[in-house]
């Protein structure tokens, strides 16, 4: 576990509204079975933020969020090419998203649908989807390693889209401010808590469960066994948001033993400042 007391994985949601059934939080402490935090509770995004800040102050915890911490930058040298007044680094861009979003509960649909509509793909009426989608450097590294290509932060349509979740997540990161280190935009501190970006499919692949949604205790515990984790102690059949969080928390814990966990090859100072990196890609 290195210097962290536990790993916490947060399955995020960019849906409109004030409460979100798609949010699930799981924790993996030392070598204990991973557990759900407040199972059955329907979280708001602001509530997750408050919970994280309080928890981070109590003990050194590694928090993971499954959204893109920034849009692609390196490929075109800008987040929103052709626009004026758009920052060129992640922290200032988060503040920009915050200023230009007026949705409830840290939502960012207005940013995508109104403020910068032309940069996001919402359907066939927008033209050819391939003209919109761009990927970050870490996504290309994951592909080269045989991982499945991640969704693009500019793709805003369909069940697998990540745009709304990612841009709402950027509002959360902005509000975190300096309360908790956000890696790799911030260097990993010598003590205290930190926040990282996660991608559940990495840990499902590590567990030997690639391409599969887990919706039963049996499949969940097979995946946990593949990550050298004790089985979860659930009294109910979990949904896929809960299994994603549980597997990812266990996967984060296992990944901490990799000497390159926080120093992946390919991560430069410029990428850390602009695009970030997904914890688990080395």
VORO-604717 format. One record per residue (C-alpha): residue number from 0; residue in three letters; x, y, z. Coordinates in steps of 0.02 Angstrom, whole numbers. Each point is the difference from the previous one (the first is absolute). Example, Ala and Ser with C-alpha at 12.3 -4.5 7.8 and 13.67 -1.06 7.14 Angstrom:
REM VORO-604717
+-----+-----+--------+--------+--------+
!   n ! res !      X !      Y !      Z !
+-----+-----+--------+--------+--------+
!   0 ! ala !    615 !   -225 !    390 !
!   1 ! ser !     69 !    172 !    -33 !
+-----+-----+--------+--------+--------+
This chain:
REM VORO-604717
+-----+-----+--------+--------+--------+
!   n ! res !      X !      Y !      Z !
+-----+-----+--------+--------+--------+
!   0 ! unk !      0 !      0 !      0 !
!   1 ! unk !    151 !    114 !      1 !
!   2 ! unk !    -38 !    149 !    111 !
!   3 ! unk !   -189 !      4 !    -31 !
!   4 ! unk !   -119 !    -73 !    128 !
!   5 ! unk !   -126 !    -46 !   -134 !
!   6 ! unk !    -51 !     17 !   -181 !
!   7 ! unk !   -171 !     71 !    -42 !
!   8 ! unk !    -78 !    -19 !   -173 !
!   9 ! unk !   -145 !    111 !    -51 !
!  10 ! unk !   -111 !    -51 !   -145 !
!  11 ! unk !    -54 !    172 !    -61 !
!  12 ! unk !   -150 !     69 !    -93 !
!  13 ! unk !    -27 !    151 !   -111 !
!  14 ! unk !   -189 !    -20 !     -7 !
!  15 ! unk !   -114 !    149 !     22 !
!  16 ! unk !    -85 !     19 !    169 !
!  17 ! unk !     46 !     11 !    182 !
!  18 ! unk !     12 !   -184 !     50 !
!  19 ! unk !     82 !   -136 !   -104 !
!  20 ! unk !    -27 !   -188 !      7 !
!  21 ! unk !    155 !    -20 !   -107 !
!  22 ! unk !    119 !     56 !    137 !
!  23 ! unk !     77 !   -136 !    107 !
!  24 ! unk !    147 !      9 !    121 !
!  25 ! unk !    108 !   -146 !     57 !
!  26 ! unk !    149 !    -12 !    116 !
!  27 ! unk !    143 !   -126 !     10 !
!  28 ! unk !    102 !      9 !    161 !
!  29 ! unk !    166 !    -90 !     20 !
!  30 ! unk !    -45 !   -183 !    -34 !
!  31 ! unk !   -183 !      7 !     55 !
!  32 ! unk !   -140 !    -44 !   -122 !
!  33 ! unk !    -55 !    154 !    -98 !
!  34 ! unk !   -163 !     73 !     64 !
!  35 ! unk !   -131 !    121 !    -61 !
!  36 ! unk !    -16 !    169 !     86 !
!  37 ! unk !   -182 !     31 !     47 !
!  38 ! unk !    -74 !   -135 !   -114 !
!  39 ! unk !   -177 !     44 !    -52 !
!  40 ! unk !     28 !    186 !     24 !
!  41 ! unk !    -36 !    109 !   -152 !
!  42 ! unk !    143 !    125 !     -6 !
!  43 ! unk !      5 !    177 !    -66 !
!  44 ! unk !    162 !     60 !    -78 !
!  45 ! unk !     16 !    141 !    128 !
!  46 ! unk !    -23 !   -128 !    138 !
!  47 ! unk !    143 !   -104 !    -71 !
!  48 ! unk !    110 !    155 !      0 !
!  49 ! unk !    -38 !     38 !    182 !
!  50 ! unk !     25 !   -181 !     52 !
!  51 ! unk !    168 !     -8 !    -90 !
!  52 ! unk !     67 !    160 !     80 !
!  53 ! unk !    -50 !    -60 !    174 !
!  54 ! unk !     72 !   -173 !    -27 !
!  55 ! unk !    162 !     65 !    -76 !
!  56 ! unk !     33 !    104 !    155 !
!  57 ! unk !    -17 !   -150 !    116 !
!  58 ! unk !    122 !   -124 !    -78 !
!  59 ! unk !    110 !    -16 !   -155 !
!  60 ! unk !   -114 !    -70 !   -134 !
!  61 ! unk !     21 !    -25 !   -187 !
!  62 ! unk !   -163 !     51 !    -86 !
!  63 ! unk !    -38 !    -51 !   -179 !
!  64 ! unk !   -132 !     75 !   -115 !
!  65 ! unk !    -50 !    -83 !   -163 !
!  66 ! unk !     -9 !    153 !   -112 !
!  67 ! unk !    127 !     90 !   -109 !
!  68 ! unk !     86 !    136 !    101 !
!  69 ! unk !     26 !    103 !   -158 !
!  70 ! unk !    -40 !     -9 !   -186 !
!  71 ! unk !    136 !    -44 !   -125 !
!  72 ! unk !    127 !    139 !    -23 !
!  73 ! unk !    162 !    -67 !    -74 !
!  74 ! unk !    -76 !    -55 !   -166 !
!  75 ! unk !    -60 !    173 !    -52 !
!  76 ! unk !     85 !    116 !    124 !
!  77 ! unk !   -166 !     59 !     73 !
!  78 ! unk !   -151 !    -66 !     92 !
!  79 ! unk !   -125 !     91 !   -113 !
!  80 ! unk !     95 !     48 !   -158 !
!  81 ! unk !    -51 !    164 !    -79 !
!  82 ! unk !    -77 !     73 !    158 !
!  83 ! unk !     69 !    153 !     87 !
!  84 ! unk !     20 !     20 !    187 !
!  85 ! unk !     14 !   -187 !     34 !
!  86 ! unk !    142 !    -44 !    121 !
!  87 ! unk !    144 !   -113 !    -48 !
!  88 ! unk !     22 !    -96 !    163 !
!  89 ! unk !   -113 !   -116 !     97 !
!  90 ! unk !    -24 !     99 !    161 !
!  91 ! unk !    -48 !    159 !    -91 !
!  92 ! unk !   -110 !    -99 !   -118 !
!  93 ! unk !    -95 !    -75 !    148 !
!  94 ! unk !    -34 !    178 !     60 !
!  95 ! unk !    -57 !     45 !   -177 !
!  96 ! unk !   -124 !   -146 !     -1 !
!  97 ! unk !    -63 !     54 !    171 !
!  98 ! unk !    -30 !    180 !    -57 !
!  99 ! unk !    -92 !    -57 !   -155 !
! 100 ! unk !   -115 !   -133 !     76 !
! 101 ! unk !   -164 !     41 !     85 !
! 102 ! unk !    -68 !   -175 !     33 !
! 103 ! unk !    -57 !    -70 !    167 !
! 104 ! unk !    117 !   -105 !    106 !
! 105 ! unk !    161 !     32 !    -97 !
! 106 ! unk !    -79 !    -51 !   -164 !
! 107 ! unk !     80 !     61 !   -161 !
! 108 ! unk !   -129 !    -39 !   -134 !
! 109 ! unk !    -21 !    186 !    -35 !
! 110 ! unk !    187 !     15 !    -39 !
! 111 ! unk !    -13 !   -136 !   -132 !
! 112 ! unk !   -173 !     38 !    -68 !
! 113 ! unk !      4 !    190 !     -4 !
! 114 ! unk !    167 !     83 !     36 !
! 115 ! unk !    110 !   -108 !   -114 !
! 116 ! unk !   -127 !   -104 !    -95 !
! 117 ! unk !    100 !     -7 !   -162 !
! 118 ! unk !    141 !    -99 !     80 !
! 119 ! unk !   -106 !   -146 !     59 !
! 120 ! unk !    -84 !   -142 !    -94 !
! 121 ! unk !   -183 !    -25 !     44 !
! 122 ! unk !    -59 !    -99 !   -150 !
! 123 ! unk !     -2 !    -24 !   -188 !
! 124 ! unk !    -64 !    177 !    -29 !
! 125 ! unk !    171 !     63 !     56 !
! 126 ! unk !     87 !    -91 !   -142 !
! 127 ! unk !    132 !   -136 !      4 !
! 128 ! unk !     39 !    -57 !    177 !
! 129 ! unk !    182 !    -33 !    -42 !
! 130 ! unk !     23 !    186 !    -32 !
! 131 ! unk !    -38 !     35 !    183 !
! 132 ! unk !     84 !   -135 !    101 !
! 133 ! unk !    177 !     28 !     61 !
! 134 ! unk !    101 !    -95 !    130 !
! 135 ! unk !    134 !     37 !    128 !
! 136 ! unk !    175 !    -69 !      1 !
! 137 ! unk !    -37 !   -121 !    142 !
! 138 ! unk !   -146 !    -70 !   -101 !
! 139 ! unk !    118 !    -38 !   -143 !
! 140 ! unk !    120 !    -87 !    122 !
! 141 ! unk !   -142 !   -107 !     66 !
! 142 ! unk !    -48 !    -49 !   -177 !
! 143 ! unk !    179 !    -47 !    -41 !
! 144 ! unk !      0 !   -115 !    151 !
! 145 ! unk !   -155 !    -90 !    -64 !
! 146 ! unk !   -126 !     94 !    104 !
! 147 ! unk !   -167 !     49 !    -73 !
! 148 ! unk !     -8 !    176 !    -67 !
! 149 ! unk !    -81 !    119 !    123 !
! 150 ! unk !   -145 !    112 !    -48 !
! 151 ! unk !     41 !    177 !    -56 !
! 152 ! unk !    -38 !    150 !    110 !
! 153 ! unk !    -78 !     82 !   -154 !
! 154 ! unk !   -126 !   -141 !    -28 !
! 155 ! unk !   -160 !     51 !     90 !
! 156 ! unk !   -124 !   -130 !    -64 !
! 157 ! unk !    -46 !   -177 !     53 !
! 158 ! unk !     16 !   -106 !    155 !
! 159 ! unk !    189 !    -12 !    -12 !
! 160 ! unk !     33 !    187 !    -20 !
! 161 ! unk !    111 !     80 !    132 !
! 162 ! unk !    -12 !    184 !    -46 !
! 163 ! unk !   -134 !     51 !    125 !
! 164 ! unk !     80 !    -97 !    142 !
! 165 ! unk !    172 !     69 !    -40 !
! 166 ! unk !    -49 !    182 !     -9 !
! 167 ! unk !   -106 !    -11 !    157 !
! 168 ! unk !    150 !    -82 !     82 !
! 169 ! unk !    110 !    146 !    -51 !
! 170 ! unk !   -116 !    112 !    101 !
! 171 ! unk !     30 !   -112 !    150 !
! 172 ! unk !    188 !      6 !    -26 !
! 173 ! unk !     -6 !    189 !     -7 !
! 174 ! unk !    -95 !      8 !    164 !
! 175 ! unk !    123 !   -117 !     82 !
! 176 ! unk !    127 !    137 !    -28 !
! 177 ! unk !    153 !    -31 !    107 !
! 178 ! unk !    -92 !   -104 !    131 !
! 179 ! unk !     64 !   -162 !    -75 !
! 180 ! unk !    142 !    -31 !   -124 !
! 181 ! unk !    -63 !    -46 !   -174 !
! 182 ! unk !    126 !   -110 !    -91 !
! 183 ! unk !     86 !     27 !   -120 !
! 184 ! unk !    -52 !    182 !    -13 !
! 185 ! unk !     78 !     12 !    174 !
! 186 ! unk !    155 !    -99 !     51 !
! 187 ! unk !    -39 !   -146 !    114 !
! 188 ! unk !     26 !     69 !    176 !
! 189 ! unk !    108 !    -93 !    126 !
! 190 ! unk !   -148 !    -19 !    118 !
! 191 ! unk !   -186 !     32 !      3 !
! 192 ! unk !   -135 !    -47 !   -125 !
! 193 ! unk !     -3 !     10 !   -189 !
! 194 ! unk !   -126 !    -11 !   -142 !
! 195 ! unk !     32 !    -95 !   -162 !
! 196 ! unk !    -93 !    -41 !   -160 !
! 197 ! unk !    -53 !   -182 !    -19 !
! 198 ! unk !    -67 !   -110 !   -140 !
! 199 ! unk !    -93 !   -154 !     57 !
! 200 ! unk !     38 !   -104 !   -155 !
! 201 ! unk !    185 !      1 !     45 !
! 202 ! unk !    -34 !    -93 !    161 !
! 203 ! unk !   -130 !   -116 !    -77 !
! 204 ! unk !    133 !    -47 !   -128 !
! 205 ! unk !    129 !    -24 !    139 !
! 206 ! unk !   -126 !   -113 !     86 !
! 207 ! unk !    -27 !   -105 !   -156 !
! 208 ! unk !   -177 !     66 !    -27 !
! 209 ! unk !     24 !    108 !   -155 !
! 210 ! unk !   -154 !     61 !    -91 !
! 211 ! unk !   -121 !    -59 !    132 !
! 212 ! unk !   -123 !     94 !    108 !
! 213 ! unk !    -12 !    -78 !    172 !
! 214 ! unk !   -174 !    -10 !     76 !
! 215 ! unk !     14 !   -144 !    122 !
! 216 ! unk !     97 !    -42 !    158 !
! 217 ! unk !     72 !   -152 !    -87 !
! 218 ! unk !     76 !     99 !   -144 !
! 219 ! unk !     54 !    139 !    116 !
! 220 ! unk !     96 !   -118 !    111 !
! 221 ! unk !     81 !    -85 !   -149 !
! 222 ! unk !     66 !    169 !    -51 !
! 223 ! unk !     60 !     39 !    175 !
! 224 ! unk !     89 !   -167 !      9 !
! 225 ! unk !     89 !     47 !   -161 !
! 226 ! unk !     64 !    154 !     90 !
! 227 ! unk !     59 !   -101 !    151 !
! 228 ! unk !   -139 !     75 !    105 !
! 229 ! unk !   -111 !    -82 !    128 !
! 230 ! unk !   -182 !    -20 !    -56 !
! 231 ! unk !   -123 !    139 !     34 !
! 232 ! unk !   -126 !    -29 !    138 !
! 233 ! unk !   -165 !     48 !    -80 !
! 234 ! unk !   -174 !    -56 !     51 !
! 235 ! unk !    -77 !     51 !   -166 !
! 236 ! unk !     36 !    -13 !   -186 !
! 237 ! unk !     94 !    157 !    -50 !
! 238 ! unk !    -30 !    109 !   -152 !
! 239 ! unk !    139 !     39 !   -123 !
! 240 ! unk !     37 !    171 !     78 !
! 241 ! unk !     33 !    -85 !    166 !
! 242 ! unk !    107 !   -139 !    -76 !
! 243 ! unk !     99 !    127 !   -101 !
! 244 ! unk !     40 !     96 !    160 !
! 245 ! unk !     44 !   -156 !    100 !
! 246 ! unk !    113 !    -75 !   -134 !
! 247 ! unk !     85 !    166 !    -33 !
! 248 ! unk !     35 !     32 !    185 !
! 249 ! unk !     82 !   -172 !     12 !
! 250 ! unk !     92 !     31 !   -164 !
! 251 ! unk !     67 !    167 !     59 !
! 252 ! unk !     62 !    -82 !    159 !
! 253 ! unk !     90 !   -134 !   -101 !
! 254 ! unk !     74 !    128 !   -120 !
! 255 ! unk !     83 !     95 !    142 !
! 256 ! unk !    129 !   -139 !     10 !
! 257 ! unk !     59 !     44 !   -177 !
! 258 ! unk !    156 !    111 !     15 !
! 259 ! unk !    -58 !     95 !   -155 !
! 260 ! unk !   -175 !     35 !     67 !
! 261 ! unk !     34 !    187 !     17 !
! 262 ! unk !    140 !     11 !   -128 !
! 263 ! unk !    -68 !    -79 !   -159 !
! 264 ! unk !    107 !      6 !   -155 !
! 265 ! unk !    -66 !    131 !   -119 !
! 266 ! unk !    -64 !    120 !    132 !
! 267 ! unk !     88 !    167 !    -26 !
! 268 ! unk !    -15 !    162 !     97 !
! 269 ! unk !    -99 !     75 !   -144 !
! 270 ! unk !   -124 !   -145 !     -3 !
! 271 ! unk !    -18 !     10 !    189 !
! 272 ! unk !    -40 !    185 !    -16 !
! 273 ! unk !   -124 !    -17 !   -143 !
! 274 ! unk !    -73 !   -175 !    -28 !
! 275 ! unk !     40 !    -97 !    156 !
! 276 ! unk !     16 !   -190 !      7 !
! 277 ! unk !   -103 !   -150 !     51 !
! 278 ! unk !     60 !    -90 !    157 !
! 279 ! unk !     29 !   -180 !    -54 !
! 280 ! unk !     81 !     36 !   -168 !
! 281 ! unk !    189 !    -24 !     11 !
+-----+-----+--------+--------+--------+
